[in-house]
Amino acid sequence: MAGSKEIRTKIKSVQNTRKITKAMEMVSASKMRKAQARMRAARPYGEKIRNVAAHISHANPEYRHPFLIARDSVKKIGIILITTDKGLCGGLNTNVQRLALNELKEWEAQGESFDVCCIGNKGLGFMQRLGANVVSQATQIGDRPQVDKLVGAIKVMLDGYIADRFDRVVVYYTKFINTMKQEAVSEQLLPLSGEKLGVPEGAWDYIYEPEAKVVLDQVLRRYIEAIIFQAVSENMASEQSARMVAMKAASDNANNVIDELTLIYNKSRQAAITKELSEIVGGAAAV
């Protein structure tokens, strides 16, 4: 059994760790509420522009935008992987990385190659260790997502699709379900299909001004950016929720460890006292 001094030192160390995890839990709880508010505020715009894009995909203009045209064969895929910049959030990043890795293996087995756009440090490090070709990245985006920090990385993928470097673009992120549950999902961004966007009620037709090419290019790019922004918002809300739960679990485990160590310390101290009393009684009896 370890000495009393070593046990006291270990108890003090666990208590210090518990202070850190408790503070991180409270910070994450505060950030989680703000992240959820931003996520919910972004949803109406995302739903509206998705509705507009659905009508456009079902319309019959004289100009068909490249984003709406499905390729006959898929040889190369563009991947947008959204993860966190920081860790200590349970299995959040591991789950979305595992989902992406499983699909990458399937594509490689079919002879398809891929390039990667990473949003978040954890995904970037994962893809670099995997040896993937990272063509663009956006890291250190903070606790509040901003479109101007994401546009550059997204534009590389969109331009690559228009230039036929990619035949399909897929995004991976963690969808916020509730505080206790977050789900890793994959979503095809390009080409835009009516089935993916949803079938609109009724049929709209458009009169384009100045011309269909300019209008559709702007609208569909805004749609893609809105979807990515929404995905980043969902991922951030999931991150703070997962971190709060992970830090609460760590604090609870620290309490359990402290209780166990305290019990061991008391037993050790009681054994030492009993031994001393036995020696005193034995010495007195000998005299």
C-alpha positions as CSV (number, residue, x, y, z in Angstrom):
1,M,0.0,0.0,0.0
2,A,1.3,3.5,-0.9
3,G,2.4,5.8,1.9
4,S,0.1,8.4,3.4
5,K,2.2,11.2,1.8
6,E,1.9,9.8,-1.7
7,I,-1.9,9.3,-1.3
8,R,-2.3,12.9,-0.1
9,T,-0.3,14.1,-3.1
10,K,-2.5,12.1,-5.5
11,I,-5.7,13.4,-3.9
12,K,-4.5,17.0,-4.2
13,S,-3.6,16.4,-7.9
14,V,-7.1,14.9,-8.7
15,Q,-8.7,17.8,-6.9
16,N,-6.8,20.3,-9.1
17,T,-7.9,18.4,-12.2
18,R,-11.5,18.5,-11.0
19,K,-11.3,22.2,-10.6
20,I,-10.2,22.5,-14.3
21,T,-12.9,20.1,-15.6
22,K,-15.6,21.8,-13.6
23,A,-14.6,25.2,-14.9
24,M,-14.5,23.9,-18.5
25,E,-18.0,22.3,-18.0
26,M,-19.4,25.7,-16.9
27,V,-17.7,27.5,-19.8
28,S,-19.0,25.0,-22.3
29,A,-22.5,25.2,-20.9
30,S,-22.5,29.0,-21.5
31,K,-21.0,28.7,-25.0
32,M,-23.5,25.9,-25.8
33,R,-26.5,28.1,-25.3
34,K,-25.0,30.8,-27.5
35,A,-24.0,28.3,-30.2
36,Q,-27.5,26.7,-30.2
37,A,-29.1,30.2,-30.5
38,R,-26.8,31.0,-33.5
39,M,-27.6,27.6,-35.1
40,R,-31.4,28.1,-34.7
41,A,-31.1,31.6,-36.1
42,A,-29.3,30.3,-39.2
43,R,-31.9,27.6,-39.9
44,P,-34.7,29.8,-41.4
45,Y,-32.4,31.3,-44.0
46,G,-31.0,27.8,-44.8
47,E,-34.5,26.4,-45.3
48,K,-35.6,29.3,-47.5
49,I,-32.6,29.2,-49.8
50,R,-32.9,25.4,-50.0
51,N,-36.6,25.9,-51.1
52,V,-35.5,28.4,-53.8
53,A,-32.7,26.1,-55.0
54,A,-35.3,23.2,-55.1
55,H,-37.6,25.2,-57.4
56,I,-34.6,26.2,-59.6
57,S,-33.5,22.6,-59.9
58,H,-37.1,21.7,-61.1
59,A,-37.4,24.7,-63.4
60,N,-36.6,24.5,-67.1
61,P,-34.5,27.5,-68.0
62,E,-32.7,27.8,-71.3
63,Y,-29.4,27.7,-69.3
64,R,-28.5,24.7,-67.1
65,H,-26.0,25.6,-64.4
66,P,-23.0,23.2,-64.0
67,F,-24.1,22.6,-60.3
68,L,-27.4,21.1,-61.5
69,I,-25.9,18.7,-64.1
70,A,-25.1,15.2,-62.9
71,R,-21.9,13.6,-64.3
72,D,-22.2,10.3,-66.2
73,S,-19.3,8.8,-64.3
74,V,-17.5,9.6,-61.0
75,K,-13.7,9.5,-61.1
76,K,-12.8,12.1,-58.5
77,I,-14.6,13.3,-55.4
78,G,-14.2,16.5,-53.5
79,I,-14.6,16.2,-49.7
80,I,-15.4,18.9,-47.2
81,L,-14.6,17.6,-43.7
82,I,-15.9,19.8,-40.8
83,T,-14.4,19.1,-37.4
84,T,-13.4,21.2,-34.3
85,D,-10.3,23.2,-33.7
86,K,-10.0,21.9,-30.1
87,G,-10.3,18.6,-28.4
88,L,-11.7,17.4,-25.1
89,C,-15.2,16.9,-26.6
90,G,-15.6,13.1,-26.4
91,G,-15.9,11.1,-29.5
92,L,-17.3,13.9,-31.6
93,N,-14.4,14.2,-34.1
94,T,-13.7,10.5,-34.0
95,N,-17.2,9.6,-35.2
96,V,-17.3,12.0,-38.2
97,Q,-13.7,11.0,-39.1
98,R,-14.7,7.3,-39.0
99,L,-17.7,7.9,-41.2
100,A,-15.5,9.7,-43.8
101,L,-12.8,7.1,-43.6
102,N,-15.3,4.2,-44.3
103,E,-16.6,5.9,-47.3
104,L,-13.2,6.8,-48.6
105,K,-12.2,3.2,-48.4
106,E,-15.3,2.2,-50.5
107,W,-14.5,4.9,-53.1
108,E,-10.9,3.7,-53.3
109,A,-12.0,0.2,-53.8
110,Q,-14.1,1.4,-56.8
111,G,-11.1,3.2,-58.3
112,E,-12.2,6.7,-57.3
113,S,-9.8,9.3,-56.0
114,F,-10.5,12.3,-53.8
115,D,-9.2,15.7,-52.7
116,V,-10.1,17.2,-49.3
117,C,-11.1,20.6,-47.9
118,C,-10.7,20.7,-44.1
119,I,-12.6,23.0,-41.8
120,G,-11.1,22.6,-38.3
121,N,-7.7,21.6,-37.0
122,K,-8.7,18.1,-35.9
123,G,-9.9,17.1,-39.4
124,L,-6.8,18.7,-41.0
125,G,-4.5,16.7,-38.8
126,F,-6.4,13.5,-39.5
127,M,-6.3,13.9,-43.2
128,Q,-2.6,14.8,-43.2
129,R,-1.8,11.6,-41.2
130,L,-3.9,9.7,-43.7
131,G,-1.8,11.1,-46.5
132,A,-4.8,12.7,-48.3
133,N,-4.4,15.6,-50.7
134,V,-5.6,18.6,-48.8
135,V,-6.4,21.4,-51.4
136,S,-7.8,24.0,-49.0
137,Q,-8.4,24.5,-45.3
138,A,-10.0,26.9,-42.8
139,T,-8.8,26.6,-39.2
140,Q,-9.0,28.7,-36.0
141,I,-12.5,30.0,-37.0
142,G,-13.3,30.7,-33.3
143,D,-16.6,30.1,-31.4
144,R,-18.7,32.2,-33.8
145,P,-18.7,31.0,-37.4
146,Q,-18.2,33.8,-40.0
147,V,-18.8,33.3,-43.7
148,D,-15.8,35.3,-44.8
149,K,-13.5,32.8,-43.1
150,L,-15.1,29.9,-44.9
151,V,-15.6,31.3,-48.4
152,G,-12.1,30.9,-49.6
153,A,-11.9,27.2,-48.7
154,I,-15.3,26.5,-50.2
155,K,-14.6,28.4,-53.4
156,V,-11.7,26.1,-54.2
157,M,-14.1,23.1,-54.1
158,L,-16.8,24.9,-56.2
159,D,-14.2,26.1,-58.8
160,G,-12.8,22.5,-58.9
161,Y,-16.3,21.1,-59.7
162,I,-16.9,23.7,-62.4
163,A,-13.5,22.9,-63.9
164,D,-14.3,19.2,-63.9
165,R,-11.6,18.4,-61.4
166,F,-14.4,16.9,-59.2
167,D,-17.4,14.9,-60.3
168,R,-19.0,15.1,-56.9
169,V,-18.7,17.1,-53.7
170,V,-19.6,15.7,-50.3
171,V,-19.6,17.4,-46.9
172,Y,-19.1,15.6,-43.6
173,Y,-20.1,17.2,-40.3
174,T,-21.8,16.5,-36.9
175,K,-25.5,17.3,-36.8
176,F,-26.9,18.6,-33.5
177,I,-29.8,16.5,-32.3
178,N,-30.0,17.5,-28.6
179,T,-27.6,18.2,-25.8
180,M,-26.9,14.5,-25.2
181,K,-26.9,13.3,-28.8
182,Q,-25.0,14.4,-31.8
183,E,-24.9,12.5,-35.1
184,A,-22.1,12.3,-37.7
185,V,-23.7,12.8,-41.2
186,S,-22.6,13.1,-44.8
187,E,-24.4,15.1,-47.4
188,Q,-23.9,15.5,-51.1
189,L,-23.5,19.1,-52.1
190,L,-22.8,18.8,-55.8
191,P,-24.4,18.0,-58.1
192,L,-27.6,19.5,-56.8
193,S,-30.4,17.0,-57.4
194,G,-34.2,17.6,-56.9
195,E,-34.4,14.5,-54.7
196,K,-31.7,15.9,-52.4
197,L,-33.2,19.3,-52.2
198,G,-36.8,18.1,-51.9
199,V,-39.6,18.3,-54.3
200,P,-41.3,21.7,-54.1
201,E,-45.0,22.2,-53.8
202,G,-46.3,23.4,-57.2
203,A,-44.0,24.6,-59.9
204,W,-42.3,27.9,-60.2
205,D,-40.8,29.5,-63.3
206,Y,-38.5,32.4,-63.4
207,I,-37.8,35.5,-65.5
208,Y,-34.1,36.2,-65.1
209,E,-32.7,39.6,-65.1
210,P,-30.0,40.3,-66.3
211,E,-29.6,36.7,-67.5
212,A,-30.0,33.2,-66.2
213,K,-26.3,32.4,-66.0
214,V,-25.4,35.4,-63.7
215,V,-28.5,34.9,-61.5
216,L,-28.1,31.2,-61.1
217,D,-24.4,31.4,-60.4
218,Q,-25.0,33.8,-57.6
219,V,-28.0,32.0,-56.1
220,L,-26.5,28.6,-56.2
221,R,-23.2,29.7,-54.7
222,R,-25.0,31.5,-51.9
223,Y,-27.0,28.2,-51.4
224,I,-23.8,26.2,-51.1
225,E,-22.2,28.8,-48.7
226,A,-25.4,28.8,-46.6
227,I,-25.4,25.0,-46.3
228,I,-21.7,25.0,-45.2
229,F,-22.3,27.8,-42.7
230,Q,-25.3,25.9,-41.3
231,A,-23.2,22.7,-41.1
232,V,-20.4,24.6,-39.2
233,S,-23.0,26.1,-36.9
234,E,-24.4,22.6,-36.2
235,N,-20.9,21.3,-35.6
236,M,-20.1,24.1,-33.1
237,A,-23.3,23.5,-31.2
238,S,-22.5,19.8,-31.1
239,E,-18.9,20.6,-30.0
240,Q,-19.9,22.6,-27.0
241,S,-22.6,20.1,-26.0
242,A,-20.2,17.2,-26.3
243,R,-17.5,19.1,-24.3
244,M,-19.9,20.0,-21.5
245,V,-21.0,16.3,-21.2
246,A,-17.4,15.1,-21.4
247,M,-16.2,17.5,-18.7
248,K,-19.2,16.7,-16.5
249,A,-18.3,13.0,-16.8
250,A,-14.6,13.9,-16.0
251,S,-15.6,15.8,-12.9
252,D,-17.8,13.0,-11.7
253,N,-15.0,10.5,-12.2
254,A,-12.7,12.8,-10.3
255,N,-15.1,12.8,-7.4
256,N,-15.2,9.0,-7.4
257,V,-11.4,8.8,-7.5
258,I,-11.1,11.3,-4.6
259,D,-13.6,9.2,-2.5
260,E,-11.6,6.0,-3.2
261,L,-8.3,7.6,-2.4
262,T,-9.7,9.2,0.7
263,L,-10.9,5.8,1.9
264,I,-7.5,4.2,1.1
265,Y,-5.8,7.1,3.0
266,N,-8.0,6.6,6.0
267,K,-7.3,2.9,6.1
268,S,-3.6,3.5,5.7
269,R,-3.7,6.0,8.6
270,Q,-5.8,3.8,10.7
271,A,-3.3,0.9,10.1
272,A,-0.4,3.1,11.1
273,I,-2.1,4.2,14.3
274,T,-3.0,0.6,15.2
275,K,0.6,-0.5,14.6
276,E,1.9,2.3,16.9
277,L,-0.6,1.4,19.6
278,S,0.3,-2.2,19.3
279,E,4.0,-1.4,19.7
280,I,3.3,0.8,22.8
281,V,1.2,-1.8,24.4
282,G,3.7,-4.5,23.6
283,G,6.5,-2.4,25.1
284,A,4.5,-1.7,28.2
285,A,3.8,-5.4,28.7
286,A,7.5,-6.3,28.3
287,V,8.4,-3.8,31.0
